[in-house]
Amino acid sequence: MERKRLYRFLLPLVLLLALLYTLGLVGVVPFMVSYYITIFLIFLFIFLRWEARFR
C-alpha cells in the first residue's frame, strides 16, 4: 500500500518535471533546468530499481 501511495505522489511530480524539461529544450526556461531534471530523474530511476530489487 505504501508503494502505491509513493507512485501516486511521483506521477504528478514526474509529469511536471517532464513539462519543465520540454520547456527547457524549447528554450522557454534556461537549459540548466533540463540538465538538473535529467540528473534527478536518473537518480530517481536508480533508487526505484534498487528499492524494487530489495523487496
PDB file of N, CA, C and O in Angstrom, chain B, residues numbered from 101:
ATOM      1  N   MET B 101       0.824  -1.192   0.000  1.00  0.00           N
ATOM      2  CA  MET B 101       0.000   0.000   0.000  1.00  0.00           C
ATOM      3  C   MET B 101       0.870   1.258   0.000  1.00  0.00           C
ATOM      4  O   MET B 101       0.532   2.261  -0.629  1.00  0.00           O
ATOM      5  N   GLU B 102       1.986   1.188   0.710  1.00  0.00           N
ATOM      6  CA  GLU B 102       2.867   2.347   0.771  1.00  0.00           C
ATOM      7  C   GLU B 102       3.482   2.644  -0.596  1.00  0.00           C
ATOM      8  O   GLU B 102       3.672   3.802  -0.966  1.00  0.00           O
ATOM      9  N   ARG B 103       3.784   1.599  -1.324  1.00  0.00           N
ATOM     10  CA  ARG B 103       4.372   1.761  -2.646  1.00  0.00           C
ATOM     11  C   ARG B 103       3.393   2.448  -3.600  1.00  0.00           C
ATOM     12  O   ARG B 103       3.784   3.288  -4.410  1.00  0.00           O
ATOM     13  N   LYS B 104       2.131   2.081  -3.492  1.00  0.00           N
ATOM     14  CA  LYS B 104       1.108   2.692  -4.340  1.00  0.00           C
ATOM     15  C   LYS B 104       0.990   4.187  -4.035  1.00  0.00           C
ATOM     16  O   LYS B 104       0.827   5.001  -4.945  1.00  0.00           O
ATOM     17  N   ARG B 105       1.072   4.536  -2.773  1.00  0.00           N
ATOM     18  CA  ARG B 105       0.998   5.942  -2.372  1.00  0.00           C
ATOM     19  C   ARG B 105       2.209   6.713  -2.902  1.00  0.00           C
ATOM     20  O   ARG B 105       2.080   7.858  -3.335  1.00  0.00           O
ATOM     21  N   LEU B 106       3.375   6.088  -2.866  1.00  0.00           N
ATOM     22  CA  LEU B 106       4.576   6.723  -3.391  1.00  0.00           C
ATOM     23  C   LEU B 106       4.434   6.981  -4.885  1.00  0.00           C
ATOM     24  O   LEU B 106       4.784   8.061  -5.361  1.00  0.00           O
ATOM     25  N   TYR B 107       3.928   6.012  -5.622  1.00  0.00           N
ATOM     26  CA  TYR B 107       3.759   6.185  -7.060  1.00  0.00           C
ATOM     27  C   TYR B 107       2.709   7.238  -7.383  1.00  0.00           C
ATOM     28  O   TYR B 107       2.845   7.965  -8.367  1.00  0.00           O
ATOM     29  N   ARG B 108       1.673   7.328  -6.574  1.00  0.00           N
ATOM     30  CA  ARG B 108       0.665   8.372  -6.783  1.00  0.00           C
ATOM     31  C   ARG B 108       1.234   9.756  -6.534  1.00  0.00           C
ATOM     32  O   ARG B 108       0.790  10.730  -7.142  1.00  0.00           O
ATOM     33  N   PHE B 109       2.210   9.851  -5.645  1.00  0.00           N
ATOM     34  CA  PHE B 109       2.883  11.125  -5.414  1.00  0.00           C
ATOM     35  C   PHE B 109       3.861  11.438  -6.543  1.00  0.00           C
ATOM     36  O   PHE B 109       3.973  12.585  -6.974  1.00  0.00           O
ATOM     37  N   LEU B 110       4.563  10.420  -7.016  1.00  0.00           N
ATOM     38  CA  LEU B 110       5.590  10.630  -8.025  1.00  0.00           C
ATOM     39  C   LEU B 110       5.021  10.927  -9.412  1.00  0.00           C
ATOM     40  O   LEU B 110       5.669  11.622 -10.195  1.00  0.00           O
ATOM     41  N   LEU B 111       3.846  10.429  -9.733  1.00  0.00           N
ATOM     42  CA  LEU B 111       3.289  10.629 -11.063  1.00  0.00           C
ATOM     43  C   LEU B 111       3.111  12.106 -11.415  1.00  0.00           C
ATOM     44  O   LEU B 111       3.615  12.531 -12.454  1.00  0.00           O
ATOM     45  N   PRO B 112       2.413  12.915 -10.594  1.00  0.00           N
ATOM     46  CA  PRO B 112       2.312  14.344 -10.954  1.00  0.00           C
ATOM     47  C   PRO B 112       3.666  15.047 -10.943  1.00  0.00           C
ATOM     48  O   PRO B 112       3.911  15.950 -11.743  1.00  0.00           O
ATOM     49  N   LEU B 113       4.545  14.629 -10.030  1.00  0.00           N
ATOM     50  CA  LEU B 113       5.874  15.228  -9.968  1.00  0.00           C
ATOM     51  C   LEU B 113       6.650  14.966 -11.255  1.00  0.00           C
ATOM     52  O   LEU B 113       7.253  15.886 -11.808  1.00  0.00           O
ATOM     53  N   VAL B 114       6.642  13.745 -11.732  1.00  0.00           N
ATOM     54  CA  VAL B 114       7.370  13.392 -12.951  1.00  0.00           C
ATOM     55  C   VAL B 114       6.728  14.073 -14.166  1.00  0.00           C
ATOM     56  O   VAL B 114       7.441  14.498 -15.075  1.00  0.00           O
ATOM     57  N   LEU B 115       5.411  14.181 -14.197  1.00  0.00           N
ATOM     58  CA  LEU B 115       4.765  14.870 -15.311  1.00  0.00           C
ATOM     59  C   LEU B 115       5.136  16.351 -15.335  1.00  0.00           C
ATOM     60  O   LEU B 115       5.379  16.910 -16.404  1.00  0.00           O
ATOM     61  N   LEU B 116       5.181  16.983 -14.176  1.00  0.00           N
ATOM     62  CA  LEU B 116       5.588  18.378 -14.090  1.00  0.00           C
ATOM     63  C   LEU B 116       7.039  18.545 -14.528  1.00  0.00           C
ATOM     64  O   LEU B 116       7.368  19.479 -15.261  1.00  0.00           O
ATOM     65  N   LEU B 117       7.902  17.643 -14.080  1.00  0.00           N
ATOM     66  CA  LEU B 117       9.301  17.706 -14.481  1.00  0.00           C
ATOM     67  C   LEU B 117       9.464  17.467 -15.978  1.00  0.00           C
ATOM     68  O   LEU B 117      10.325  18.080 -16.610  1.00  0.00           O
ATOM     69  N   ALA B 118       8.656  16.594 -16.547  1.00  0.00           N
ATOM     70  CA  ALA B 118       8.719  16.358 -17.996  1.00  0.00           C
ATOM     71  C   ALA B 118       8.304  17.610 -18.763  1.00  0.00           C
ATOM     72  O   ALA B 118       8.882  17.929 -19.802  1.00  0.00           O
ATOM     73  N   LEU B 119       7.311  18.310 -18.252  1.00  0.00           N
ATOM     74  CA  LEU B 119       6.892  19.564 -18.877  1.00  0.00           C
ATOM     75  C   LEU B 119       8.006  20.609 -18.798  1.00  0.00           C
ATOM     76  O   LEU B 119       8.310  21.272 -19.789  1.00  0.00           O
ATOM     77  N   LEU B 120       8.612  20.753 -17.621  1.00  0.00           N
ATOM     78  CA  LEU B 120       9.717  21.702 -17.472  1.00  0.00           C
ATOM     79  C   LEU B 120      10.905  21.307 -18.341  1.00  0.00           C
ATOM     80  O   LEU B 120      11.575  22.172 -18.906  1.00  0.00           O
ATOM     81  N   TYR B 121      11.168  20.019 -18.451  1.00  0.00           N
ATOM     82  CA  TYR B 121      12.259  19.525 -19.299  1.00  0.00           C
ATOM     83  C   TYR B 121      12.020  19.926 -20.749  1.00  0.00           C
ATOM     84  O   TYR B 121      12.927  20.403 -21.430  1.00  0.00           O
ATOM     85  N   THR B 122      10.796  19.728 -21.209  1.00  0.00           N
ATOM     86  CA  THR B 122      10.449  20.083 -22.583  1.00  0.00           C
ATOM     87  C   THR B 122      10.578  21.578 -22.810  1.00  0.00           C
ATOM     88  O   THR B 122      11.090  22.008 -23.843  1.00  0.00           O
ATOM     89  N   LEU B 123      10.120  22.370 -21.858  1.00  0.00           N
ATOM     90  CA  LEU B 123      10.246  23.823 -21.985  1.00  0.00           C
ATOM     91  C   LEU B 123      11.709  24.246 -21.988  1.00  0.00           C
ATOM     92  O   LEU B 123      12.066  25.225 -22.642  1.00  0.00           O
ATOM     93  N   GLY B 124      12.548  23.531 -21.277  1.00  0.00           N
ATOM     94  CA  GLY B 124      13.973  23.816 -21.295  1.00  0.00           C
ATOM     95  C   GLY B 124      14.600  23.501 -22.635  1.00  0.00           C
ATOM     96  O   GLY B 124      15.476  24.230 -23.100  1.00  0.00           O
ATOM     97  N   LEU B 125      14.161  22.419 -23.263  1.00  0.00           N
ATOM     98  CA  LEU B 125      14.698  22.073 -24.581  1.00  0.00           C
ATOM     99  C   LEU B 125      14.247  23.070 -25.640  1.00  0.00           C
ATOM    100  O   LEU B 125      14.990  23.374 -26.574  1.00  0.00           O
ATOM    101  N   VAL B 126      13.024  23.577 -25.491  1.00  0.00           N
ATOM    102  CA  VAL B 126      12.496  24.536 -26.454  1.00  0.00           C
ATOM    103  C   VAL B 126      13.159  25.896 -26.274  1.00  0.00           C
ATOM    104  O   VAL B 126      13.322  26.647 -27.236  1.00  0.00           O
ATOM    105  N   GLY B 127      13.540  26.208 -25.043  1.00  0.00           N
ATOM    106  CA  GLY B 127      14.212  27.474 -24.790  1.00  0.00           C
ATOM    107  C   GLY B 127      13.393  28.456 -23.989  1.00  0.00           C
ATOM    108  O   GLY B 127      13.806  29.603 -23.818  1.00  0.00           O
ATOM    109  N   VAL B 128      12.234  28.036 -23.489  1.00  0.00           N
ATOM    110  CA  VAL B 128      11.385  28.917 -22.700  1.00  0.00           C
ATOM    111  C   VAL B 128      11.992  29.145 -21.315  1.00  0.00           C
ATOM    112  O   VAL B 128      11.962  30.264 -20.802  1.00  0.00           O
ATOM    113  N   VAL B 129      12.529  28.114 -20.724  1.00  0.00           N
ATOM    114  CA  VAL B 129      13.238  28.219 -19.448  1.00  0.00           C
ATOM    115  C   VAL B 129      14.710  27.894 -19.723  1.00  0.00           C
ATOM    116  O   VAL B 129      15.022  27.272 -20.739  1.00  0.00           O
ATOM    117  N   PRO B 130      15.612  28.305 -18.837  1.00  0.00           N
ATOM    118  CA  PRO B 130      17.043  28.024 -19.077  1.00  0.00           C
ATOM    119  C   PRO B 130      17.311  26.524 -19.224  1.00  0.00           C
ATOM    120  O   PRO B 130      16.670  25.696 -18.576  1.00  0.00           O
ATOM    121  N   PHE B 131      18.263  26.198 -20.083  1.00  0.00           N
ATOM    122  CA  PHE B 131      18.582  24.799 -20.355  1.00  0.00           C
ATOM    123  C   PHE B 131      19.102  24.082 -19.113  1.00  0.00           C
ATOM    124  O   PHE B 131      18.969  22.862 -19.014  1.00  0.00           O
ATOM    125  N   MET B 132      19.686  24.803 -18.171  1.00  0.00           N
ATOM    126  CA  MET B 132      20.207  24.182 -16.947  1.00  0.00           C
ATOM    127  C   MET B 132      19.088  23.485 -16.171  1.00  0.00           C
ATOM    128  O   MET B 132      19.338  22.514 -15.458  1.00  0.00           O
ATOM    129  N   VAL B 133      17.859  23.978 -16.308  1.00  0.00           N
ATOM    130  CA  VAL B 133      16.725  23.320 -15.653  1.00  0.00           C
ATOM    131  C   VAL B 133      16.576  21.906 -16.202  1.00  0.00           C
ATOM    132  O   VAL B 133      16.396  20.955 -15.441  1.00  0.00           O
ATOM    133  N   SER B 134      16.651  21.772 -17.512  1.00  0.00           N
ATOM    134  CA  SER B 134      16.548  20.440 -18.123  1.00  0.00           C
ATOM    135  C   SER B 134      17.705  19.545 -17.686  1.00  0.00           C
ATOM    136  O   SER B 134      17.527  18.346 -17.474  1.00  0.00           O
ATOM    137  N   TYR B 135      18.876  20.130 -17.557  1.00  0.00           N
ATOM    138  CA  TYR B 135      20.052  19.376 -17.128  1.00  0.00           C
ATOM    139  C   TYR B 135      19.847  18.796 -15.733  1.00  0.00           C
ATOM    140  O   TYR B 135      20.094  17.609 -15.515  1.00  0.00           O
ATOM    141  N   TYR B 136      19.400  19.617 -14.789  1.00  0.00           N
ATOM    142  CA  TYR B 136      19.200  19.143 -13.423  1.00  0.00           C
ATOM    143  C   TYR B 136      18.014  18.182 -13.315  1.00  0.00           C
ATOM    144  O   TYR B 136      18.035  17.271 -12.487  1.00  0.00           O
ATOM    145  N   ILE B 137      17.003  18.372 -14.125  1.00  0.00           N
ATOM    146  CA  ILE B 137      15.873  17.442 -14.135  1.00  0.00           C
ATOM    147  C   ILE B 137      16.339  16.077 -14.625  1.00  0.00           C
ATOM    148  O   ILE B 137      15.925  15.052 -14.084  1.00  0.00           O
ATOM    149  N   THR B 138      17.189  16.052 -15.634  1.00  0.00           N
ATOM    150  CA  THR B 138      17.727  14.784 -16.137  1.00  0.00           C
ATOM    151  C   THR B 138      18.496  14.050 -15.052  1.00  0.00           C
ATOM    152  O   THR B 138      18.325  12.843 -14.875  1.00  0.00           O
ATOM    153  N   ILE B 139      19.339  14.767 -14.329  1.00  0.00           N
ATOM    154  CA  ILE B 139      20.099  14.146 -13.245  1.00  0.00           C
ATOM    155  C   ILE B 139      19.163  13.620 -12.161  1.00  0.00           C
ATOM    156  O   ILE B 139      19.358  12.513 -11.658  1.00  0.00           O
ATOM    157  N   PHE B 140      18.146  14.409 -11.797  1.00  0.00           N
ATOM    158  CA  PHE B 140      17.192  13.970 -10.781  1.00  0.00           C
ATOM    159  C   PHE B 140      16.443  12.719 -11.222  1.00  0.00           C
ATOM    160  O   PHE B 140      16.273  11.792 -10.429  1.00  0.00           O
ATOM    161  N   LEU B 141      15.995  12.677 -12.472  1.00  0.00           N
ATOM    162  CA  LEU B 141      15.244  11.517 -12.955  1.00  0.00           C
ATOM    163  C   LEU B 141      16.116  10.263 -13.036  1.00  0.00           C
ATOM    164  O   LEU B 141      15.629   9.154 -12.812  1.00  0.00           O
ATOM    165  N   ILE B 142      17.386  10.430 -13.350  1.00  0.00           N
ATOM    166  CA  ILE B 142      18.291   9.276 -13.349  1.00  0.00           C
ATOM    167  C   ILE B 142      18.437   8.716 -11.943  1.00  0.00           C
ATOM    168  O   ILE B 142      18.366   7.504 -11.741  1.00  0.00           O
ATOM    169  N   PHE B 143      18.642   9.607 -10.963  1.00  0.00           N
ATOM    170  CA  PHE B 143      18.745   9.141  -9.577  1.00  0.00           C
ATOM    171  C   PHE B 143      17.432   8.526  -9.092  1.00  0.00           C
ATOM    172  O   PHE B 143      17.446   7.545  -8.348  1.00  0.00           O
ATOM    173  N   LEU B 144      16.304   9.092  -9.505  1.00  0.00           N
ATOM    174  CA  LEU B 144      15.010   8.534  -9.129  1.00  0.00           C
ATOM    175  C   LEU B 144      14.841   7.137  -9.712  1.00  0.00           C
ATOM    176  O   LEU B 144      14.369   6.233  -9.023  1.00  0.00           O
ATOM    177  N   PHE B 145      15.217   6.952 -10.959  1.00  0.00           N
ATOM    178  CA  PHE B 145      15.126   5.644 -11.595  1.00  0.00           C
ATOM    179  C   PHE B 145      16.001   4.626 -10.870  1.00  0.00           C
ATOM    180  O   PHE B 145      15.563   3.511 -10.585  1.00  0.00           O
ATOM    181  N   ILE B 146      17.242   5.018 -10.572  1.00  0.00           N
ATOM    182  CA  ILE B 146      18.145   4.110  -9.871  1.00  0.00           C
ATOM    183  C   ILE B 146      17.602   3.752  -8.501  1.00  0.00           C
ATOM    184  O   ILE B 146      17.663   2.591  -8.097  1.00  0.00           O
ATOM    185  N   PHE B 147      17.072   4.732  -7.778  1.00  0.00           N
ATOM    186  CA  PHE B 147      16.507   4.474  -6.454  1.00  0.00           C
ATOM    187  C   PHE B 147      15.313   3.530  -6.528  1.00  0.00           C
ATOM    188  O   PHE B 147      15.206   2.607  -5.721  1.00  0.00           O
ATOM    189  N   LEU B 148      14.418   3.747  -7.481  1.00  0.00           N
ATOM    190  CA  LEU B 148      13.231   2.888  -7.588  1.00  0.00           C
ATOM    191  C   LEU B 148      13.602   1.469  -7.998  1.00  0.00           C
ATOM    192  O   LEU B 148      12.998   0.512  -7.514  1.00  0.00           O
ATOM    193  N   ARG B 149      14.583   1.318  -8.879  1.00  0.00           N
ATOM    194  CA  ARG B 149      15.028  -0.027  -9.245  1.00  0.00           C
ATOM    195  C   ARG B 149      15.682  -0.721  -8.057  1.00  0.00           C
ATOM    196  O   ARG B 149      15.455  -1.909  -7.823  1.00  0.00           O
ATOM    197  N   TRP B 150      16.489   0.017  -7.311  1.00  0.00           N
ATOM    198  CA  TRP B 150      17.161  -0.528  -6.134  1.00  0.00           C
ATOM    199  C   TRP B 150      16.146  -0.928  -5.082  1.00  0.00           C
ATOM    200  O   TRP B 150      16.278  -1.986  -4.466  1.00  0.00           O
ATOM    201  N   GLU B 151      15.140  -0.102  -4.868  1.00  0.00           N
ATOM    202  CA  GLU B 151      14.107  -0.389  -3.868  1.00  0.00           C
ATOM    203  C   GLU B 151      13.270  -1.605  -4.308  1.00  0.00           C
ATOM    204  O   GLU B 151      12.894  -2.426  -3.471  1.00  0.00           O
ATOM    205  N   ALA B 152      12.985  -1.724  -5.577  1.00  0.00           N
ATOM    206  CA  ALA B 152      12.199  -2.854  -6.076  1.00  0.00           C
ATOM    207  C   ALA B 152      13.000  -4.157  -5.985  1.00  0.00           C
ATOM    208  O   ALA B 152      12.431  -5.221  -5.739  1.00  0.00           O
ATOM    209  N   ARG B 153      14.290  -4.076  -6.179  1.00  0.00           N
ATOM    210  CA  ARG B 153      15.123  -5.271  -6.121  1.00  0.00           C
ATOM    211  C   ARG B 153      15.191  -5.848  -4.715  1.00  0.00           C
ATOM    212  O   ARG B 153      15.240  -7.066  -4.546  1.00  0.00           O
ATOM    213  N   PHE B 154      15.196  -4.986  -3.709  1.00  0.00           N
ATOM    214  CA  PHE B 154      15.310  -5.445  -2.336  1.00  0.00           C
ATOM    215  C   PHE B 154      13.981  -5.795  -1.696  1.00  0.00           C
ATOM    216  O   PHE B 154      13.945  -6.179  -0.527  1.00  0.00           O
ATOM    217  N   ARG B 155      12.890  -5.673  -2.434  1.00  0.00           N
ATOM    218  CA  ARG B 155      11.579  -6.067  -1.900  1.00  0.00           C
ATOM    219  C   ARG B 155      11.389  -7.546  -2.050  1.00  0.00           C
ATOM    220  O   ARG B 155      10.349  -8.078  -1.662  1.00  0.00           O
TER     221      ARG B 155
END
